Amino acid sequence: MSKRPEVEVPGVKSRPCYGSVQLQPRARLHLFIYQPDAQAQLQPLIESVDPSSCLQFEVAGTALAPALVDALQSAPLASAIYLAGDESFLWDMRNLVRGNGFTERQIAMLQPLNSARRVFCTHCYTLTEGVTHSPMVCSGCQRPLLVRDHFSRLHGAYVGVQINAEDPEDLPQEEPLS
């Protein structure tokens, strides 16, 4: 697994870019963490690893298996982590893995499964999951929000700001997010 280059999108400094993922040849342990629908995305990598140096964890919902937590806490220093799923999942798992002492170089995130975003409302601090268009309505304060490409790695979310606070009825046309 080579270090993912931080490719910048012109005019957008914080939107994450996902490059191709390769196995880290020097890793003694390869941990594959994925959502149920994402295993196929990782399968070519899984098949190219010696089974004795491979651990797989399917994570459904927010409940983490004790075996995954144990594996993260007892993994050797020369470990590589591979993540697959939707974007919210990728960043939740990335933050969990970082919290267990792994470095950015040890973590590879595959392309998200879809274009749905988690949005952080800058007004009420609510996180809204599965947003596919902008503008959207905040699930917390019900304000119409413009979804920006500014991304918070801490929250694994894009920033949502209220549209036209002076006249909330004056909304732009809805556009799909990519």
C-alpha positions as CSV (number, residue, x, y, z in Angstrom):
1,M,0.0,0.0,0.0
2,S,1.5,3.2,-1.0
3,K,0.7,6.5,0.7
4,R,-2.4,8.0,-1.0
5,P,-1.4,11.3,-2.5
6,E,-3.4,14.1,-1.2
7,V,-4.7,15.3,-4.5
8,E,-6.4,18.7,-4.3
9,V,-9.5,19.5,-6.2
10,P,-9.1,22.9,-7.8
11,G,-10.7,25.6,-5.6
12,V,-11.5,23.0,-2.9
13,K,-8.8,22.4,-0.3
14,S,-10.5,20.0,2.1
15,R,-12.6,17.6,0.0
16,P,-11.0,14.1,0.3
17,C,-9.8,12.3,-2.9
18,Y,-9.6,8.6,-3.0
19,G,-6.9,7.0,-5.1
20,S,-6.1,3.4,-6.0
21,V,-5.2,1.1,-3.2
22,Q,-2.4,-1.4,-3.2
23,L,-1.3,-3.9,-0.6
24,Q,1.5,-2.7,1.7
25,P,4.1,-5.4,0.9
26,R,6.0,-5.0,4.2
27,A,3.0,-5.3,6.4
28,R,3.0,-8.3,8.8
29,L,-0.8,-8.1,9.3
30,H,-3.4,-6.9,6.8
31,L,-6.7,-5.9,8.5
32,F,-9.7,-5.5,6.1
33,I,-12.6,-3.6,7.6
34,Y,-15.8,-3.2,5.5
35,Q,-19.5,-2.7,5.4
36,P,-21.6,-5.7,4.2
37,D,-22.0,-4.3,0.7
38,A,-18.3,-3.5,0.3
39,Q,-16.6,-6.8,0.6
40,A,-16.5,-7.3,-3.1
41,Q,-14.5,-4.1,-3.5
42,L,-11.8,-5.5,-1.2
43,Q,-11.9,-9.1,-2.6
44,P,-9.0,-8.7,-5.1
45,L,-6.7,-7.4,-2.3
46,I,-7.9,-10.1,0.2
47,E,-7.2,-12.8,-2.3
48,S,-3.6,-11.6,-2.9
49,V,-2.7,-11.8,0.8
50,D,-1.3,-14.9,2.6
51,P,-4.4,-16.0,4.7
52,S,-2.2,-16.3,7.8
53,S,-1.5,-12.6,7.7
54,C,-5.1,-11.5,7.0
55,L,-8.0,-10.5,9.3
56,Q,-11.4,-9.5,7.9
57,F,-14.1,-7.6,9.8
58,E,-17.6,-6.9,8.4
59,V,-19.1,-4.0,10.4
60,A,-22.8,-3.5,10.2
61,G,-24.3,-0.4,11.8
62,T,-22.3,1.2,14.6
63,A,-21.7,-1.8,16.8
64,L,-18.1,-2.9,16.7
65,A,-17.2,-6.5,17.3
66,P,-15.0,-7.0,20.3
67,A,-12.7,-9.1,18.1
68,L,-12.1,-6.0,15.9
69,V,-11.3,-3.8,18.9
70,D,-9.0,-6.6,20.2
71,A,-7.3,-6.9,16.8
72,L,-6.7,-3.1,16.6
73,Q,-5.2,-3.1,20.1
74,S,-3.0,-6.1,19.6
75,A,-1.9,-5.6,16.0
76,P,1.8,-5.5,15.4
77,L,3.4,-2.2,14.5
78,A,3.9,-3.4,10.9
79,S,0.2,-3.6,10.1
80,A,-1.9,-2.2,7.3
81,I,-5.6,-1.3,7.5
82,Y,-7.9,-1.3,4.4
83,L,-11.3,0.3,4.6
84,A,-14.3,-0.1,2.3
85,G,-17.9,1.2,2.5
86,D,-19.7,4.5,2.3
87,E,-17.9,7.7,3.0
88,S,-19.3,8.2,6.5
89,F,-18.2,4.6,7.4
90,L,-14.7,5.2,5.9
91,W,-14.1,8.2,8.1
92,D,-15.7,6.7,11.2
93,M,-13.4,3.7,10.9
94,R,-10.4,5.9,10.0
95,N,-10.9,7.9,13.2
96,L,-11.3,4.7,15.2
97,V,-8.1,3.3,13.8
98,R,-6.2,6.5,14.3
99,G,-7.4,6.6,17.9
100,N,-5.8,3.1,18.3
101,G,-2.4,4.4,17.4
102,F,-2.2,3.8,13.6
103,T,-0.7,6.4,11.3
104,E,-2.2,7.8,8.1
105,R,0.4,5.8,6.1
106,Q,-1.0,2.5,7.5
107,I,-4.6,3.3,6.5
108,A,-6.0,2.9,3.0
109,M,-9.5,3.9,2.1
110,L,-11.1,2.6,-1.1
111,Q,-13.4,4.8,-3.2
112,P,-16.7,5.2,-1.3
113,L,-19.6,2.9,-2.4
114,N,-21.9,5.8,-3.3
115,S,-22.0,9.6,-3.4
116,A,-24.2,10.0,-0.3
117,R,-22.7,12.4,2.2
118,R,-22.9,13.1,5.9
119,V,-23.6,16.8,6.5
120,F,-22.7,18.8,9.6
121,C,-25.1,21.7,10.2
122,T,-23.1,24.8,11.2
123,H,-26.2,26.2,13.0
124,C,-27.3,23.4,15.3
125,Y,-24.3,20.9,15.0
126,T,-26.5,18.0,13.9
127,L,-25.1,15.4,11.6
128,T,-27.5,14.3,8.8
129,E,-26.6,11.0,7.1
130,G,-27.2,9.9,3.5
131,V,-27.5,13.3,1.9
132,T,-27.6,13.0,-1.9
133,H,-28.6,16.5,-3.0
134,S,-28.1,20.2,-2.3
135,P,-29.9,22.1,-0.9
136,M,-31.1,19.8,1.8
137,V,-33.1,20.2,5.0
138,C,-31.2,19.8,8.3
139,S,-32.6,16.9,10.3
140,G,-32.0,18.9,13.5
141,C,-33.1,22.6,13.0
142,Q,-35.0,22.1,9.7
143,R,-33.1,24.9,8.0
144,P,-32.5,24.7,4.3
145,L,-28.8,24.0,3.9
146,L,-26.4,24.4,1.0
147,V,-24.0,21.4,1.1
148,R,-20.4,22.7,0.7
149,D,-17.4,20.7,-0.5
150,H,-15.6,21.7,2.7
151,F,-15.0,18.5,4.6
152,S,-14.3,17.9,8.3
153,R,-12.1,14.9,8.8
154,L,-13.0,14.9,12.5
155,H,-16.7,14.5,11.8
156,G,-16.3,12.7,8.5
157,A,-18.8,15.2,7.2
158,Y,-19.3,18.0,4.7
159,V,-20.4,21.4,6.0
160,G,-24.0,22.6,5.5
161,V,-24.8,26.3,5.8
162,Q,-28.2,28.0,5.7
163,I,-29.3,29.3,2.3
164,N,-30.5,32.8,2.1
165,A,-31.2,33.5,5.8
166,E,-33.0,36.7,4.8
167,D,-35.6,34.8,2.7
168,P,-35.5,31.1,3.4
169,E,-38.2,30.5,0.8
170,D,-35.9,31.7,-2.0
171,L,-34.1,28.4,-2.6
172,P,-31.8,27.4,-5.5
173,Q,-32.7,24.5,-7.7
174,E,-31.9,21.1,-6.2
175,E,-28.7,19.5,-7.6
176,P,-27.4,16.0,-7.1
177,L,-24.1,15.7,-5.2
178,S,-21.1,13.9,-6.7
